[in-house]
Amino acid sequence: MAEAVARSSAATGGGEEVSLKDKGNEFFKAGNYLKAAALYTQAIKLDPSNPSLYRAAAFLQLVKLNKALADSETTIALNPQWEKGYFRKGCILEAMERYDDALAAFQTALQYNSQSAEVSRKIKRISQLAKDKKRAQEVENMRSNVDMAKHLDTLRSELSEKLGSEESLKEMFSFLVETMEMAVKSWHENAKVDPRVYFLLDKEKTQIDKYAPVVNIDKAFESPHTHGSCFSFLRQYAEESFSKAACLVTPKSIISYPQVWKGQGPRKWRHGQHDGFFVQFESPFLRKVWFIPSSNEKGQTLCRDPDTLDISAHEVIPRIFKEKQ
């Protein structure tokens, strides 16, 4: 890296014993990259056609990446077979996080010096960085583009059979999808959701000033007593508010009772060790429960696809609407 310019010619006019290149290299090694670059610039003025007189290494250390890249391109244009030019270009592109381009530069460098352990190490490192960056982008896309509807086709078909009316189907399905997506986005942002039950109120019958569309249930899972009291309240609330459906959202971590993830008997649940949250849909026609597991990837919290559970084994709360066939 320190060899940034070749020895300037005797055209210095003063017969200096120490060339501008050597002076620049001394400053470079001492960490004074700005002074080194200035001396290298003087050398370029004396011999601009020399491919080794360019300041890519110094500009890289000064984080002047565009200037560094331009100098590396000039070096390569002047001597297309010099491995060092491609190596420096690769280092600059790495600093720019342009990993695919950096990998191409290092691979070209290896063509001209196949024995270089330094270049081989760079290729290995950049290949991994490129994979990591690609995966990080995929994770960010999944976090940003939440689409729960694509996981609920079966439910939509079941609701369609039960409801008949396309308008009612759209209203109920949209209510569930929006509730789930809101919960996923909250989990992505804060790694938590608030334990709540959301109600699909009847716009014509519900007294909006008396019944809110959301009920907090943060104490519901502390004991059999609080669980039973909460369930009784929710059933009464659903009836008196003329709700058409309800959707419970609660993090697994707060559930002391019932511990629905343990399943029945000796069976083990595949999400037993995963963090995440439950979503339970309640209506007079249909009941469903899902678990949305969570993981941490590339420093980001990521919700996985919802896993449909057997509601007879994993219900978080008992039925709150009177069943209709």
Secondary structure, DSSP 4 states (H G I P E B T S, - for coil): ----SPPP-GGGSS--SS-HHHHHHHHHHTT-HHHHHHHHHHHHHH-TT-TT---HHHHHHTT-HHHHHHHHHHHHHH-TT-HHHHHHHHHHHHHTT-HHHHHHHHHHHHHH-TT-HHHHHHHHHHHHHHHHHHHHHHHHHHHHS---GGG-HHHHHHHHHHH--HHHHHHHHHHHHHHHHHHHHHHHHHS----EEEEE--TTTS-TTT--SEEE-TTTTSSHHHHHHHHHHHHHHHHHTT-SEEEEEEEGGG--SS-GGG-STT---TTTT-EEEEEEEE-SS-EEEEEEEEEEETTEEEE---EEE-HHHH-SS---S----
